[in-house]
Amino acid sequence: MWIFTKHGYFAIARDYTDENVFWLRARLKSDLENILNLIEIKNSEIVYKDYADYKYRLKLSKKEYQDFMLSLADNLDYSNFKSMMDNNADQRHKIFAYYEVYNVLAEHFDK
């Protein structure tokens, strides 16, 4: 699952060997550091995988994954994602990439 948030861009996947483990993956380490400031994670070591497309990862228990998702909902404090991103100094550098995603999806679905 891809998630675009005011804290960063993430891909979440369930571990293929343990259904109670989830991997919160990011392209930028700072995005995962933002999450570590948002919720408590037992194993807060950010794993680095040089060969992977998402090089930075946090291993989450099912409960931590649920807490992460709930925290995102509880911290949603804007009415327009694109405007919020443009005003978010920590994430502003991603705005053009987010607009590209927005435009590709709009072109695909608004036909």
Residue pairs with C-beta under 8 A, 6 or more apart in sequence:
1 11
1 12
1 13
2 9
2 10
2 11
3 9
3 10
3 11
3 12
3 72
4 81
4 98
4 101
5 72
6 75
6 78
6 84
6 85
6 88
6 91
7 31
7 34
7 35
7 38
7 72
7 75
7 91
8 26
8 28
8 30
8 31
8 32
8 34
8 35
8 91
9 26
9 27
9 28
9 31
9 94
10 24
10 25
10 26
10 31
10 35
11 25
11 26
11 54
12 22
12 23
12 24
12 25
12 65
13 22
13 23
13 25
14 21
14 22
14 23
15 21
15 22
15 23
15 59
20 61
20 62
21 59
21 60
21 61
21 62
22 59
22 60
22 61
22 62
22 64
22 65
23 57
23 58
23 59
23 60
24 32
24 35
24 57
24 58
24 60
24 65
24 68
25 52
25 54
25 56
25 57
26 32
26 54
26 56
26 57
27 53
27 54
27 55
27 56
28 56
29 46
29 48
29 56
30 90
31 56
32 46
32 56
32 57
32 58
33 46
34 90
35 41
35 58
35 68
36 44
36 46
36 58
38 68
38 71
38 75
39 64
39 67
39 68
39 71
40 67
41 58
41 60
41 64
42 61
42 64
43 58
43 59
44 58
45 58
45 59
46 56
46 57
46 58
47 56
47 57
47 58
47 59
48 55
48 56
48 57
49 55
49 57
60 68
78 84
81 98
82 95
82 98
82 99
82 102
85 91
85 92
85 94
85 95
85 98
86 92
86 95
